[in-house]
Amino acid sequence: MIKIHHLNNSRSQRILWLMEELDLPYEIVRYQRDAATNLAPPELKAVHPLGKSPVFEDDDHKVAESGAIVEYVVDRYGGGRLKPDSQSRQHVAYIEWLHYAEGSAMLPLMLNLYVMRLGEAAAPLGPRIDSEIDNHLGYIAGALGDQHYLLGAFTGADLQVSFVMEVARAFGRLGAYPNLVDYLTRLHAHPAFHRALEKGGAYNLA
């Protein structure tokens, strides 16, 4: 049985969504953020040295990075679903989007989160971080255009990028990109997304 170590209000929600999209059986091992610090509990350190979530277990395979988890699950269990044909030009773009979400797009958003907590001390960093957030959102908006999904059809890359959209919305940054607002609305309309919410518990990035 596949086991997903799931932290509330975190990236691991999209891995539950992935499992629901593919209608795969899995077990959820739940962890709660500390009410005061909002940090993951120390118990996750026993699962993986980084103490982060998601962590995905399948027999003797243990995977901790969201992009790698999506790639592994889609390749092993997808049966051709949620990705372009591996010999197609689109497959290269799919792999790029799959890893771009965490490798590039999330960095300025996470920096924004940290500097918000520093108040005036972080003011000099604000313009550069804002510029980078707009740079990435503009890039995604331009690539999406008037398509429903990044590659035309819904893939695991959209699952990955969904968290970027959710965090950007939480910071009030999507308003300048109407097609990204519509994109996130479209993603959240998936029945599998709602099934994952029911199983994963409270999830609200605002």
Residue pairs with C-beta under 8 A, 6 or more apart in sequence:
1 25
1 26
1 27
2 19
2 24
2 25
2 26
2 27
2 56
2 57
2 58
3 26
3 27
3 29
3 56
3 57
3 58
4 12
4 15
4 16
4 19
4 26
4 27
4 28
4 29
4 54
4 55
4 56
4 57
5 12
5 29
5 31
5 44
5 47
5 48
5 53
5 54
5 55
5 56
5 57
6 12
6 13
6 15
6 16
6 28
6 29
6 30
6 31
6 53
6 54
6 200
7 31
7 32
7 33
7 40
7 44
7 52
7 53
7 54
8 30
8 31
8 32
8 33
8 200
8 201
8 202
8 203
9 33
9 202
9 203
9 204
9 205
10 33
10 40
10 53
10 54
11 53
11 54
11 66
11 163
12 53
12 54
12 66
12 200
13 163
13 196
13 197
13 200
13 203
14 66
14 159
14 160
14 162
14 163
14 196
15 54
15 56
15 66
15 69
15 70
15 73
16 26
16 28
16 196
16 199
16 200
17 159
17 162
17 190
17 192
17 193
17 196
18 69
18 70
18 73
18 74
18 82
18 156
18 159
19 26
19 73
19 196
20 192
20 193
20 195
20 196
20 199
21 81
21 82
21 159
21 190
21 192
22 73
22 74
22 77
22 78
22 81
22 82
24 73
24 77
28 199
28 200
29 47
30 201
31 40
31 41
31 43
31 44
31 53
32 41
33 39
33 40
33 41
34 40
34 41
40 51
40 52
40 53
42 51
44 51
44 52
44 53
44 55
45 51
47 55
48 55
48 62
48 64
50 64
52 64
54 64
54 66
54 69
55 62
55 63
55 64
56 62
56 63
56 64
56 69
56 72
56 73
58 72
58 76
61 72
63 69
63 72
65 102
66 101
66 102
66 160
66 163
67 98
67 99
67 101
67 102
67 103
67 160
70 98
70 156
70 159
70 160
71 95
71 98
71 156
73 156
74 81
74 82
74 83
74 156
75 83
78 156
82 154
82 155
82 156
82 159
83 91
83 94
83 155
83 156
84 90
84 91
84 93
84 94
84 151
84 153
84 155
85 91
90 151
90 152
93 150
93 151
94 151
94 155
94 156
94 157
97 150
97 151
97 155
97 157
97 160
97 161
98 156
98 157
98 160
99 160
100 161
101 157
101 160
101 161
101 163
101 164
102 160
104 136
105 136
105 140
105 161
105 164
106 163
106 164
106 167
107 132
108 129
108 132
108 133
108 135
108 136
109 133
109 164
109 167
109 168
109 171
111 125
111 129
111 132
112 129
112 130
112 133
112 171
114 122
115 122
115 125
115 126
115 129
116 122
133 168
133 171
133 173
134 173
134 176
136 164
137 168
137 173
137 174
137 176
137 177
137 180
138 177
140 150
140 161
140 164
140 177
140 180
141 177
141 179
141 180
143 150
144 150
144 179
144 180
144 183
145 179
146 179
148 154
148 183
148 186
149 155
149 158
149 183
149 186
150 157
150 158
150 161
151 157
151 158
154 190
158 187
162 184
162 187
165 174
165 180
165 183
165 184
165 187
166 184
166 205
167 205
168 174
168 180
169 181
169 184
169 205
169 206
170 205
170 206
174 180
174 181
174 184
175 181
187 193
197 203
